Amino acid sequence: MVKTLLMIIFFVLLATLSSSQTFAEGKGVVVVAGATGGTGRHVVSHLKAEGYEVRAMVRSLEKGRQMFGEDVAMVRADVTEPSTLPPLLEGADYVISAIGVSGRGEASPKDVDYAGSLALINASKAAGIKKFIMVTSGGVTWWTHPINWFSGGVLKWKRKAEQYLRTSGLTHVIVRPNGGLTDKPGNADKIIFTQNDGFPSSISREDVAIVCVKALGHTEANNKTFEVKNSEDGLVTGAIDWTKWFGEMLVQSDNF
């Protein structure tokens, strides 16, 4: 009797594990570019929580292991070295790009935010990536924005990368954090979506990551560009009807 009961428990557990594995595999492989950055690391965490298979793009495998341990697959690649990108993308389904200059001066915004993004977009198209999500910035349409004066024209180059992605033929989503990025936990402050590139506020990196992961799983977000920022007129991420919010936005808007 005890042996029979143990066998039943074993097969129930085996079926449960098999179902979980199928669920994770069924959601697809997501390459996260900029995975070790402030936003990218949250993207990795939330993708895993939602059952995606994650492949982190890292420039240093040692740094990647220090951050993610052995729980995340990692590939050494760099957007400023286009030849490293095809192996990174082989067999992948989706890309979420949170790349950007680190501020330490080793590369310029033109090299990373523009040319690097273009290299990743081109490689993704060649690899048959189904959806490409790119994090840029609010203020990219403000040609007089002071950040452009002392940061190598970073917003100008981000906007040019946006424009290239829109014409690439890839299904895409462009997420613009509009305001200062903070390290506050996600689902703590109310956020809103806008499409007017208006006055900035702030937003946590984790909330930006949550928006990216939700956009990946909702076709209503496809081929749309929008800003996201804190506002008392909004909702915390845990209370958002994502189908409704993504669905209400336009594929194009006046801020392009």
C-alpha angles and dihedrals in degrees: 000000000000090000091052091049092050090050091052091050090048094053093045090053091046091052091048093051091047091051092050092050092050090050093053094044092045093061093061140232117299121198111210113203113199088024096159094051126101094267098029095061090056090048089056092049095049094044089055091047090054094050103258123140107241129211111186120209108218133173090207121038089196092057090045093053091048089055103036104020113206095317097091129057110236134195124192107234140137129204089219088060103057093184089068094059105073094062089047092055100039110125093000124133105198142018130211111188120199096160124143141140112291095218094242093107101242092121136012128242088248090057097045112019093041115019092030092050091048091051091051092046092050093047090047092052091050090049093052096245109186098211134010121199118192128191112210126150145270113254095045091126093052102095089185094051109138092223087071090058097062105019103062094267090295096165091048091054093045090054092050089053090051091052091050092050092051091055095041096088091238119130100247150168124207115204118194115194100210109210140002117342115231136191094231114131119267121256090034103098129044115252137193136198120229136175101201102080087231135163112331128242124167138272137186120253089232092056089051089052092049091052091051093051092046090048089054091060098043122074088197087076094054118130093358131130120204145157123237125199145147117281136155086225090069140062136254112260093252091062099046122116094218096190090055097043095047091042094055094060125091124244086227131024139179094262095074 
